[in-house]
């Protein structure tokens, strides 16, 4: 099974796009689900970066630990 990554969609993508991607098997998280429905691009990228960095760190601990 290929490695799956979460796609973080900002407010420019509607619910229909997220649902279509989910049907196709993608793991989707929408900005509106994280309280950032009206956030600017910088805030959204910062949150995505922090979550990715944390996830990458936790995965490295689990793999090497």
N, C-alpha and C positions, 0 to 999 in steps of 0.2 A: 504494500500500500504506500503511495507517495506521501511525503511529508506534507501536512496541511498547515497553512498559515491563515490567521484571521485577517479579514479585510475590514478596515475601519472606514466607513463611509461618512462623509460630511453631509450637511444639509442640502447640498445641491442635488443629491441623489434621492429620489422619492422612494416611498415604501415599496412601490411596484418593482423597482430595480433591485432592492434588497431581497424581496421575496423571490424574484426570478433567479438571482444568484444562489440563494439558499436551496431552491429546488434543484439547481445544477450541482449542488454538493459543496458550495463554498460556506465557510464559517464567517458570518457577517456580524459586525457590531456597528450600529448607527450612532452618530454623535448625539442624536436626540435621546438615545437610551442611556447615555452617560451624563446627561445634564448639560450638554454643550450644543443644544439645538441652535442657539444664536451666537455661538462663539466665532471669533475670526479665525482665519487660517493658521495664524501663529499659535493660538491656544490649542487648536485641534492637533497640529503637528507636535506640539510640546507634549500633550497627553499621550499621543500615539508613541512618540519616542520613549517616554518614561515607561510606559507599559511594555514596550518591546525590549528595552534595556533590562527591566526587571525580569521579564520572562526568560530572556537569554541567560541572565545571571543564574536564575533558579535552575534552568536546564543544565547549565554547566556544572553546578553543584551536584545535581542528581546523577549526571553521567560520570563524573570523576569521583564522586563521594563514595 
